[in-house]
């Protein structure tokens, strides 16, 4: 990765993390389109999630509803998404060099 | 737009998992052949950006809100809808497993709608309209990706007996026709930003870049 690419990655990550920090304060708490539609037309009973997520609803359980929990969750998620994407894309490319080697 | 657990019977949820696995097979093959070294970081930055912006719900009328999907953005920037499948699969998996956003049983359906269907819709609309005006095409592609993904989720839920087809289409269609405007605008702004700082990363500038493209 050259300097130009490094700069782009840093700049892009900074933009993403600024959005992540602002999101708990600026995001609308209204139900989203699917939730809103479900409130009006749902034909089945709502159920509990099948799987207990560690940071449910982008909040840190120990911090309750405080926006700080939201900031921590969304910043953490942004970094996890970044790293997971690097991992998956690098793995896909690694298979290329493998097949080229033969 | 994330489908929670309990909205799809397990048999139908499994079908969408199978569709997702097949789509990921094609998407990984695309990545293997087409992702060069400098576009891996671009893809990762877009995954981070889309995760963050999906948490930023924008209010719309009727006490409702919505967030962008990002599939059209990724498909246009990479010149392939398979890139959108990969990025949205990562984002939706992180959201489901860490934050309980979208049911784990519905993850296949969510990737099918918001990655595969939104990605192909956004890319197809962009390709069809780009010769008229690139930026108008990008806006409409963003709008259409959200709208068509919402319609596809409504059809999944109607097939599952979770939503009535007619009222489901009216509510989901109306809400996401408005949310799609935000998707279109953010998609234009994001691509304009890339065009300003790194035009060489965009597919339509590739031909103009230096001859030593490979290294």
Interface residues (C-beta under 8 A of the other chain):
Chain A: X1 X2 X4 X5 X8 X9 X11 X12 X13 X15 X16 X17 X19 X20 X22 X23 X24 X26 X27 X28 X29 X30 X31 X32 X33 X34 X36 X37 X38 X40 X41 X42 X43 X44 X45 X46 X47 X48 X49 X50 X51 X52 X53 X54 X55 X56 X57 X58 X73 X74 X76 X77 X78 X79 X80 X81 X82 X83 X84 X85 X86 X88 X89 X90 X92 X93 X95 X96 X99
Chain B: X1 X2 X3 X4 X5 X6 X7 X28 X31 X32 X33 X35 X37 X38 X40 X41 X42 X43 X44 X45 X46 X47 X48 X49 X50 X51 X52 X53 X55 X56 X57 X58 X59 X60 X62 X63 X64 X65 X66 X67 X86 X87 X90 X91 X93 X94 X95 X96 X97 X98 X99 X100 X101 X103 X104 X105 X150 X153 X154 X161 X162 X163 X164 X167 X168 X171 X172 X175 X176 X179 X197 X198 X201
